[in-house]
Amino acid sequence: MSDAATSAVLPVGRRGQARGRATREKVLAAAEELFRSRGYDGTSISDVARRAGVAVGTLYHHFPEKRVLLLELIDGIGDRVAAQRRGELDFEAFLGDDPRCAIDSWLKRAYRRLRSRPSLYLVILDLAARDPEVGRRYRRVEQLGIQRLSDLISFAQQRGLVRPGLDPAAAAFLIHHSIDMAAMQLFLRGASEPDPERVMSELTEMICRYVLQEALEEKQ
């Protein structure tokens, strides 16, 4: 059923609520696109309204300031991460037959994504360091991601794929923040020395040695 048809069969009050939700979603999608392409500081409320196809007054009715848009986008990311349950089949599919290859592919995909197109992640990472509320909201996303990584490490540990003495929670914390720091220096600070490709290669090697080394030696 089309949006127009759906609206026609809803009571008046619910029709208004449905239109309001649709407007919010359009505005949030426009804000995310502009934050990615122009950065947070380079995007104005008027820019968002034009991209969303709504009046500035309508936008302000839903979002009193630009910062609220960003905070809601961060919360949305956290909600999506929290809703994505990862079970044993997902972990099996990720690890495959070669956990070293899985880690290498994971980091290379992330690196290519950040190099090839603007990223909301980088916008948030930059602002988290200078806006306490952005930092607080981002920490929720971080904690969810770290917990998922910890669960993956525990699963791999049970399968004998990572070293048995590893603390999954501590390892997930260290790996996550190592990746965040590398991303900040390479993509936000523009570090060109040493070569970024080499940095990512060595980061992969560092993580693999830390997580896998004893398990690999035991199998040899």
C-alpha positions as CSV (number, residue, x, y, z in Angstrom):
1,M,0.0,0.0,0.0
2,S,1.3,3.5,-0.9
3,D,2.0,6.2,1.7
4,A,-1.0,8.1,0.3
5,A,-3.3,5.1,0.5
6,T,-2.1,4.3,4.0
7,S,-2.7,7.8,5.1
8,A,-6.2,7.8,3.7
9,V,-7.4,4.8,5.8
10,L,-5.8,6.1,9.1
11,P,-7.7,8.3,11.6
12,V,-6.9,12.0,11.4
13,G,-4.7,11.9,14.5
14,R,-2.7,8.9,13.4
15,R,-2.4,10.4,9.9
16,G,-0.7,13.4,11.4
17,Q,1.6,11.2,13.4
18,A,2.5,9.2,10.3
19,R,3.3,12.4,8.4
20,G,5.4,13.6,11.3
21,R,7.4,10.4,11.4
22,A,7.9,10.5,7.6
23,T,9.1,14.1,7.8
24,R,11.5,13.3,10.6
25,E,12.9,10.4,8.6
26,K,13.4,12.6,5.5
27,V,15.2,15.2,7.6
28,L,17.4,12.7,9.3
29,A,18.3,11.1,6.0
30,A,19.2,14.5,4.5
31,A,21.2,15.5,7.5
32,E,23.2,12.2,7.4
33,E,23.9,12.7,3.7
34,L,25.1,16.3,4.2
35,F,27.2,15.5,7.3
36,R,28.9,12.8,5.4
37,S,29.7,14.9,2.3
38,R,30.2,18.4,3.8
39,G,31.0,17.7,7.4
40,Y,29.1,18.8,10.5
41,D,30.5,22.3,10.6
42,G,30.0,22.7,6.8
43,T,26.3,21.9,7.0
44,S,23.6,24.4,8.0
45,I,20.0,23.9,9.0
46,S,18.9,25.6,5.8
47,D,21.0,23.1,3.8
48,V,19.3,20.2,5.6
49,A,15.8,21.7,5.0
50,R,16.5,22.1,1.3
51,R,17.9,18.6,0.9
52,A,14.9,17.1,2.7
53,G,12.4,19.3,0.8
54,V,10.8,20.8,3.8
55,A,10.5,24.4,5.1
56,V,13.0,25.5,7.7
57,G,10.1,26.2,10.1
58,T,9.0,22.6,9.7
59,L,12.4,21.3,10.4
60,Y,12.7,23.4,13.5
61,H,9.3,22.0,14.7
62,H,11.0,18.5,14.8
63,F,14.6,19.5,15.6
64,P,15.3,22.7,17.5
65,E,19.0,22.8,16.4
66,K,21.5,21.1,14.2
67,R,23.2,19.4,17.1
68,V,19.9,17.5,18.0
69,L,20.0,16.0,14.5
70,L,23.4,14.6,15.0
71,L,22.5,13.2,18.4
72,E,19.5,11.5,17.0
73,L,21.6,10.0,14.2
74,I,24.0,8.6,16.8
75,D,21.2,7.2,18.9
76,G,19.8,5.6,15.7
77,I,23.1,3.9,15.0
78,G,23.2,2.5,18.6
79,D,19.6,1.3,18.3
80,R,20.4,-0.6,15.1
81,V,23.5,-2.1,16.5
82,A,21.6,-3.2,19.6
83,A,18.8,-4.7,17.5
84,Q,21.2,-6.8,15.4
85,R,21.6,-10.1,17.3
86,R,24.7,-12.1,16.4
87,G,24.6,-15.8,17.1
88,E,26.9,-18.7,16.5
89,L,26.1,-19.0,12.8
90,D,27.0,-15.4,12.3
91,F,30.3,-15.8,14.1
92,E,31.0,-19.0,12.1
93,A,30.4,-17.2,8.9
94,F,32.6,-14.3,9.9
95,L,35.6,-16.5,11.0
96,G,35.4,-19.1,8.2
97,D,38.2,-21.6,8.1
98,D,41.0,-19.0,8.6
99,P,40.5,-16.4,11.4
100,R,43.7,-14.5,10.3
101,C,42.2,-14.1,6.8
102,A,38.9,-13.0,8.4
103,I,40.6,-10.3,10.5
104,D,42.6,-9.1,7.5
105,S,39.5,-8.9,5.2
106,W,37.5,-7.1,8.0
107,L,40.1,-4.4,8.4
108,K,40.7,-4.0,4.7
109,R,37.0,-3.6,4.0
110,A,36.7,-0.9,6.8
111,Y,39.8,0.9,5.4
112,R,38.4,0.9,1.8
113,R,35.1,2.2,3.0
114,L,36.7,5.1,4.8
115,R,39.0,5.9,1.9
116,S,36.4,5.7,-0.8
117,R,33.5,7.7,0.6
118,P,32.7,10.2,3.4
119,S,31.8,8.6,6.6
120,L,29.4,9.6,9.4
121,Y,31.6,7.6,11.7
122,L,34.5,10.0,11.2
123,V,32.3,13.0,11.7
124,I,31.1,11.5,15.0
125,L,34.6,10.5,16.0
126,D,35.9,14.0,15.5
127,L,33.0,15.7,17.4
128,A,33.1,13.2,20.3
129,A,36.4,14.6,21.3
130,R,35.1,18.2,21.6
131,D,31.4,17.8,22.5
132,P,30.7,16.0,25.8
133,E,27.2,15.0,24.8
134,V,28.3,13.6,21.4
135,G,31.0,11.8,23.3
136,R,28.5,10.3,25.7
137,R,26.1,9.1,23.0
138,Y,29.0,7.7,21.0
139,R,30.2,5.7,24.0
140,R,26.9,3.8,24.0
141,V,27.7,2.8,20.3
142,E,31.2,1.9,21.3
143,Q,30.1,-0.2,24.2
144,L,27.7,-2.1,22.0
145,G,30.4,-2.7,19.4
146,I,32.9,-3.8,22.0
147,Q,30.4,-6.2,23.5
148,R,29.8,-7.7,20.1
149,L,33.5,-8.1,19.5
150,S,34.0,-9.6,23.0
151,D,31.2,-12.2,22.2
152,L,33.0,-13.0,18.9
153,I,36.3,-13.5,20.7
154,S,34.7,-15.7,23.3
155,F,33.1,-17.8,20.6
156,A,36.5,-18.2,18.7
157,Q,38.2,-19.0,22.0
158,Q,35.7,-21.9,22.6
159,R,36.6,-23.2,19.1
160,G,40.3,-23.1,19.9
161,L,40.9,-20.3,17.3
162,V,42.3,-17.7,19.6
163,R,44.7,-18.0,22.5
164,P,43.2,-19.5,25.6
165,G,44.5,-17.0,28.1
166,L,43.0,-14.0,26.4
167,D,40.4,-11.9,28.3
168,P,37.7,-11.3,25.7
169,A,36.4,-8.1,27.2
170,A,39.9,-6.5,27.6
171,A,40.9,-7.7,24.1
172,A,37.8,-6.3,22.5
173,F,38.4,-2.9,24.3
174,L,42.0,-2.8,23.1
175,I,41.2,-3.8,19.5
176,H,38.4,-1.3,19.2
177,H,40.3,1.6,20.5
178,S,43.4,0.7,18.5
179,I,41.2,0.9,15.3
180,D,39.6,4.2,16.5
181,M,43.0,5.8,17.1
182,A,44.4,4.6,13.7
183,A,41.2,6.0,12.0
184,M,41.5,9.3,13.8
185,Q,45.2,9.8,12.9
186,L,44.9,8.6,9.2
187,F,41.5,10.1,8.2
188,L,40.9,13.0,10.6
189,R,44.4,14.3,11.3
190,G,45.6,13.4,7.7
191,A,48.8,11.6,8.8
192,S,50.7,10.5,5.7
193,E,53.8,9.1,7.4
194,P,54.2,6.2,7.7
195,D,52.3,5.1,4.6
196,P,48.6,4.6,5.6
197,E,48.4,1.3,3.7
198,R,51.4,0.1,5.7
199,V,49.9,1.3,8.9
200,M,46.8,-0.8,8.2
201,S,48.8,-3.8,7.3
202,E,50.8,-3.6,10.5
203,L,47.6,-3.0,12.6
204,T,46.3,-6.2,11.1
205,E,49.5,-8.1,12.0
206,M,49.5,-6.6,15.5
207,I,45.9,-7.8,16.2
208,C,46.5,-11.2,14.7
209,R,49.6,-11.8,16.7
210,Y,47.9,-10.6,19.9
211,V,44.7,-12.6,19.4
212,L,45.8,-15.7,17.5
213,Q,49.5,-16.5,18.1
214,E,49.4,-19.1,20.8
215,A,46.4,-20.8,19.2
216,L,48.2,-21.1,15.9
217,E,51.4,-22.3,17.6
218,E,49.5,-25.0,19.4
219,K,48.1,-26.3,16.2
220,Q,51.5,-26.5,14.4
